[in-house]
Amino acid sequence: MGIPQTTLKGSNRGDQAQDEEPQQEQEDTTPQADELVDEAIEVQQELLDDFAKFSDEIKKLLVAFENSTFVKRLKAASRKQIEIAVDLNKLDTFGLAKGATDNEVDRERLASLEDAELKNVSTLMQDMSAYTDRRPNENYLRVLSEMEDSSISKQISELAKSIKRNFIGQSTIEAEYWADTLDRWAEQLVDPLPPPGGGGGLMEVPNLPPELIVRVLRVINREIKLREETREAEQARKVLNADKYYERSESLSDTQYDLAEETREIANEIRLLPEANTGFIQEELAKVAKAAEVMDEAESILARPETGNEAIAAITEAIEILLAVKREPNSPSGGGGGNTPGGGGSAKGLASILSALRLKGMGDDSGTAFIEKRSPKQATGKAGRVLPEEFRQGLDAYFNVLEGRQ
């Protein structure tokens, strides 16, 4: 059990992700392990009992993390488009003239949802542009370039107009297209897993105390709110006089100072853990310590005062560090590749090196910590089985060759 992280499936395809509860490791049934079963059960039970004290608060905090990292924000935008497409598909006025329908209220509601998504996507692009100016990254630069080339903001604006005009079929297809495109961009932000490395056998990894994990969650949640408050201050900058703007920026700087101090206290407590010298704890410590350094920089920027892209980028970097993005092997027998080498060869070996509290890419939705997987289907002309894209490409190539021979 470690610092929360945003985890995606091992492949580069747009698999759905979910927020998961802590996992219990599978029991090793070898004779040597049997001797330690009682002790292991006692240790695990104590950990679960401690975690149960904070479970309700953790669930509430996880819901708020939809607007945290770029991966989760893109995944959330993808899901919103699917939800809109599903609602559009329920309207029974396909092909009717605008004046011959009685669903104007529903269409206005869906169009307003698209307008809200237009604002979210535009803000996301602005944040990503500021972030890449601060920390250039090949994946982020490529995705940002694709987003700009696609004119997604303009296209979503046109989609809202199409919904108002009762172009239901066209709007459904476009919403599904942008859902898959946004999901693909989220996947492209993360490097694929490297080839499996040397195998590992069983690794015993210590856990961070649940109370420390909850404190990190609280810091992340407050940092997300601070980013939005900084954005609001920048938007109000034109109408505020110099003194009022300075007061708001100074207040934001004070908040960032408090968060940095709290993060440093967490790092110090991690250093005092009995297992502090293990590799796993050292990785978690490095993550928290680095976030505290970036928060110090964000505090200095806000104190100038400055609430523009530079401040937003620094706050965003702190969030990205604390919710580090990584890929998870698809198979327990996948060896020891990725960010946690070793531990391959058994399901227990793999389970022991994964953080028990994993924040998946999609983010949680109201009231539930699990996101149901979806299989994107054709909007029109669907017949027979819906095959994966790679299968359809292969069949197309096969039939093209067959027709050529005939």
C-alpha positions in Angstrom: 0.0 0.0 0.0 1.6 3.2 -1.2 1.0 6.7 -2.5 -1.9 6.7 -4.9 -1.0 6.6 -8.6 -2.8 6.8 -11.9 -2.5 3.3 -13.5 -3.3 2.3 -17.1 -3.4 -1.1 -18.7 -0.2 -2.4 -20.2 -1.2 -2.0 -23.8 -1.5 1.3 -25.7 -5.1 0.7 -26.6 -7.9 2.6 -24.8 -8.8 0.1 -22.1 -11.2 1.5 -19.5 -9.8 2.1 -16.1 -11.3 2.1 -12.6 -10.6 3.2 -9.1 -9.9 0.1 -7.0 -10.0 -0.7 -3.4 -6.9 -2.1 -1.7 -6.0 -5.6 -2.9 -5.2 -8.5 -0.6 -2.3 -10.6 -1.7 -3.0 -14.3 -2.6 -1.7 -16.8 -0.2 1.4 -18.8 -1.0 0.7 -22.4 -0.4 4.3 -23.7 -0.4 5.3 -25.5 2.8 7.8 -22.8 3.7 5.1 -20.2 3.5 2.7 -22.2 5.6 4.8 -21.6 8.6 4.3 -17.9 8.3 0.6 -17.9 7.4 -0.7 -17.0 10.9 1.8 -14.1 11.3 1.0 -12.9 7.8 -2.8 -13.0 8.4 -2.3 -11.0 11.6 -0.3 -8.3 9.9 -2.7 -8.0 7.0 -5.7 -7.9 9.3 -4.1 -5.1 11.3 -3.5 -3.2 8.1 -7.0 -3.7 6.8 -8.4 -2.6 10.2 -6.4 0.6 10.1 -7.5 1.2 6.5 -11.2 0.7 7.4 -11.0 3.7 9.7 -10.4 6.0 6.7 -12.3 4.1 4.0 -15.3 6.5 3.8 -13.0 9.6 3.6 -10.9 7.9 0.9 -13.9 7.2 -1.2 -15.0 10.8 -1.0 -11.6 12.0 -2.0 -11.3 9.6 -4.9 -14.5 11.0 -6.4 -12.9 14.5 -6.5 -9.8 13.3 -8.4 -11.5 13.2 -11.8 -10.0 16.6 -12.4 -6.5 15.8 -11.3 -3.9 14.5 -13.8 -4.1 15.0 -17.6 -4.7 11.3 -18.1 -7.7 11.3 -15.8 -9.0 14.6 -17.2 -8.9 13.2 -20.8 -10.5 9.9 -19.7 -13.2 11.8 -17.9 -13.9 13.9 -21.0 -14.0 10.7 -23.1 -16.6 9.3 -20.7 -18.7 12.4 -20.9 -18.9 12.2 -24.7 -20.1 8.6 -24.4 -22.8 9.6 -21.9 -24.0 12.3 -24.3 -24.0 9.8 -27.2 -26.0 7.3 -25.2 -28.6 10.0 -24.3 -28.7 11.2 -27.9 -29.4 7.6 -29.0 -32.4 7.5 -26.7 -34.1 10.4 -28.5 -36.7 9.1 -31.0 -36.8 12.0 -33.4 -34.1 10.9 -35.8 -34.8 12.3 -39.3 -37.6 14.7 -38.2 -37.5 18.4 -38.9 -36.5 20.5 -36.0 -40.0 22.0 -35.7 -41.7 18.6 -35.7 -40.0 17.4 -32.5 -41.1 17.6 -28.9 -37.6 17.0 -27.3 -36.3 20.5 -27.4 -35.7 20.5 -23.6 -33.6 17.3 -23.9 -31.6 18.7 -26.8 -31.0 21.9 -25.0 -29.7 20.0 -22.0 -27.4 17.9 -24.1 -26.2 20.9 -26.0 -25.4 22.7 -22.7 -23.4 19.6 -21.6 -21.3 19.9 -24.8 -20.8 23.6 -24.1 -19.5 22.6 -20.7 -17.2 20.0 -22.2 -15.9 22.6 -24.6 -14.8 24.7 -21.7 -13.2 21.7 -20.0 -11.3 20.7 -23.1 -10.1 24.2 -23.8 -8.9 24.6 -20.2 -7.2 21.2 -20.4 -5.3 22.3 -23.6 -4.2 25.6 -21.9 -2.9 23.7 -18.9 -1.1 21.2 -21.1 0.5 24.0 -23.1 1.7 25.7 -19.9 2.9 22.3 -18.5 4.9 21.5 -21.6 6.5 24.9 -21.6 7.7 24.1 -18.0 8.5 20.4 -18.5 8.9 19.6 -22.2 7.8 16.0 -22.8 7.6 14.2 -26.2 4.3 12.4 -25.4 2.6 15.6 -24.1 3.9 17.7 -27.0 2.6 15.2 -29.5 -0.8 14.9 -28.0 -1.1 18.7 -27.6 -0.2 19.1 -31.3 -2.8 16.5 -32.3 -5.4 18.3 -30.2 -4.6 21.6 -31.8 -4.6 20.2 -35.4 -7.9 18.5 -34.8 -9.6 21.8 -33.9 -11.4 19.9 -31.1 -12.7 23.1 -29.5 -14.3 24.2 -32.7 -15.6 20.8 -33.5 -17.3 20.4 -30.1 -18.8 23.8 -30.5 -20.3 22.7 -33.8 -21.5 19.5 -32.2 -23.5 21.5 -29.7 -25.1 23.4 -32.5 -25.9 20.1 -34.4 -27.7 18.8 -31.3 -29.8 22.0 -31.1 -30.7 21.5 -34.8 -31.9 17.9 -34.1 -29.1 16.4 -36.2 -29.3 13.4 -33.9 -27.5 10.8 -36.1 -24.6 13.0 -37.0 -24.3 14.2 -33.4 -24.2 10.7 -32.0 -21.5 9.6 -34.4 -19.4 12.7 -33.6 -19.8 12.3 -29.9 -18.6 8.7 -30.1 -15.7 9.7 -32.3 -14.5 12.3 -29.8 -15.0 9.9 -27.0 -12.6 7.4 -28.6 -10.2 10.2 -29.7 -10.0 11.6 -26.2 -9.4 8.2 -24.7 -6.7 7.5 -27.3 -4.9 10.8 -26.4 -5.0 9.8 -22.7 -3.3 6.5 -23.5 -0.7 8.2 -25.7 0.5 10.3 -22.7 1.9 7.2 -21.1 4.8 5.2 -22.5 4.0 1.5 -23.3 5.6 -1.1 -21.1 9.1 -2.1 -22.0 9.8 -5.8 -22.9 9.7 -8.0 -19.8 12.9 -8.1 -18.0 14.5 -10.7 -15.7 12.0 -12.6 -13.6 11.8 -12.2 -9.9 9.9 -14.6 -7.8 8.3 -13.4 -4.6 9.1 -9.9 -3.3 7.9 -8.8 0.1 7.1 -5.1 0.0 6.3 -2.9 3.1 3.2 -0.8 3.2 2.8 2.9 4.1 0.6 3.4 7.1 -3.0 4.2 6.0 -3.0 7.5 7.9 -0.1 8.8 5.8 -1.9 7.7 2.6 -5.0 9.7 3.6 -2.9 12.7 4.4 -1.4 12.6 0.9 -4.9 12.3 -0.6 -5.9 15.4 1.3 -2.9 17.3 0.0 -3.7 16.2 -3.6 -7.4 17.2 -3.2 -6.4 20.7 -1.8 -3.8 21.1 -4.6 -6.5 20.5 -7.2 -8.7 23.1 -5.6 -5.8 25.5 -5.4 -5.2 25.2 -9.1 -8.9 26.2 -9.8 -8.7 29.1 -7.3 -5.5 30.3 -9.1 -7.3 30.1 -12.4 -10.2 32.1 -11.1 -7.8 34.7 -9.7 -6.2 35.1 -13.1 -9.6 35.4 -14.8 -10.5 38.2 -12.4 -7.2 39.9 -12.7 -8.5 42.4 -15.3 -11.3 43.7 -13.0 -9.2 43.8 -9.8 -7.1 46.7 -8.8 -3.5 46.0 -7.9 -4.0 45.8 -4.2 -7.0 43.4 -4.5 -5.1 41.2 -6.9 -2.1 41.1 -4.6 -4.2 40.1 -1.7 -5.8 37.2 -3.6 -2.4 36.0 -4.9 -0.8 36.3 -1.5 -3.6 34.2 0.0 -3.0 31.5 -2.6 0.7 31.7 -1.9 0.0 31.1 1.8 -2.2 28.1 1.0 0.6 26.7 -1.2 3.1 27.2 1.7 0.9 25.3 4.1 0.5 22.4 1.6 4.3 22.3 1.1 4.9 22.2 4.8 2.3 19.4 5.2 4.0 17.5 2.4 7.4 17.9 4.0 6.0 16.6 7.3 4.7 13.5 5.5 8.1 13.0 3.9 9.8 13.2 7.4 7.4 10.7 8.8 8.1 8.3 5.9 11.8 8.6 6.7 11.1 7.5 10.3 9.3 4.3 9.3 11.1 1.0 10.2 11.2 0.0 6.5 12.4 3.4 5.3 15.5 1.9 3.7 13.6 -0.4 1.4 13.4 0.4 -2.3 9.6 0.7 -2.3 9.5 3.2 0.6 12.4 5.2 -0.9 10.4 5.5 -4.2 7.4 6.8 -2.3 9.6 9.2 -0.3 11.2 10.6 -3.4 7.8 11.2 -4.9 6.6 13.2 -1.9 9.9 15.1 -1.4 9.9 16.1 -5.1 6.3 17.4 -4.9 7.2 19.5 -1.9 10.1 21.1 -3.9 7.7 22.0 -6.7 5.2 23.4 -4.3 7.9 25.7 -2.9 8.4 27.0 -6.4 4.7 27.4 -7.0 4.5 29.4 -3.7 7.3 31.7 -4.9 5.5 32.3 -8.2 2.2 33.1 -6.5 4.0 35.5 -4.1 5.3 37.8 -6.9 2.3 38.0 -7.5 1.6 35.8 -10.6 -1.5 33.6 -11.2 -1.0 32.9 -14.9 0.3 29.9 -16.8 3.5 29.8 -14.9 1.7 29.3 -11.6 -0.8 26.9 -13.1 2.0 24.8 -14.6 3.9 24.5 -11.3 0.7 23.5 -9.4 -0.1 21.0 -12.1 3.4 19.4 -11.9 2.9 18.9 -8.1 -0.4 17.0 -8.8 1.2 15.0 -11.6 4.1 13.9 -9.3 1.8 12.8 -6.5 -0.5 10.9 -8.9 2.3 9.5 -11.0 1.2 7.8 -14.1 2.4 4.3 -14.9 1.4 1.2 -16.8 0.4 -2.1 -15.2 1.3 -5.4 -16.8 -1.7 -7.1 -18.4 -0.7 -10.5 -17.2 0.6 -11.7 -13.8 3.2 -13.8 -15.7 4.6 -10.8 -17.5 7.9 -10.7 -15.8 9.5 -7.7 -14.2 9.3 -4.9 -16.8 8.0 -1.3 -16.3 8.6 0.9 -13.4 8.7 -2.0 -10.9 11.2 -4.6 -12.3 11.3 -8.0 -10.7 8.4 -9.8 -9.1 7.4 -11.7 -12.3 6.7 -15.4 -12.4 3.6 -15.6 -10.2 0.5 -13.7 -9.5 1.5 -13.1 -5.9 4.9 -11.8 -7.0 3.2 -9.3 -9.2 0.6 -8.3 -6.7 3.2 -7.6 -4.0 4.9 -4.9 -6.1 1.7 -3.0 -7.1 0.3 -0.2 -4.9 -2.8 -1.5 -3.2 -4.6 1.8 -3.6 -4.5 2.5 -7.3 -6.2 5.5 -9.0 -7.0 4.3 -12.4 -7.2 6.6 -15.4 -10.9 7.0 -15.7 -11.6 8.4 -12.3 -14.6 7.6 -10.1 -18.2 8.7 -10.7 -20.8 9.6 -8.2 -21.4 7.0 -5.6 -19.3 4.1 -7.0 -15.6 3.3 -7.1 -15.9 1.1 -10.1 -16.2 2.0 -13.8 -17.9 -0.4 -16.1 -16.0 -1.4 -19.2 -17.4 -0.4 -22.5 -17.0 -1.7 -26.0 -17.3 1.1 -28.6 -19.7 0.1 -31.4 -20.5 1.5 -34.8 -23.2 4.2 -34.6 -24.8 3.1 -37.9 -24.7 0.2 -40.2 -23.8 -2.4 -37.5 -24.5 -6.0 -38.4 -23.2 -9.2 -36.9 -20.4 -9.4 -34.5 -18.4 -6.3 -33.6 -14.8 -7.2 -34.0 -11.7 -5.4 -32.6 -10.1 -2.8 -34.9 -7.0 -4.9 -35.5 -9.2 -7.8 -36.6 -11.2 -5.7 -39.0 -8.0 -4.3 -40.6 -6.8 -7.9 -41.1 -10.0 -9.0 -42.6 -10.1 -6.0 -44.9 -6.6 -6.8 -46.2 -7.6 -10.5 -46.6 -10.7 -9.8 -48.7 -8.8 -7.2 -50.8 -6.2 -9.8 -51.7 -9.0 -12.3 -52.4 -10.8 -9.9 -54.7 -7.6 -9.1 -56.5 -7.0 -12.8 -57.3 -10.6 -13.2 -58.6 
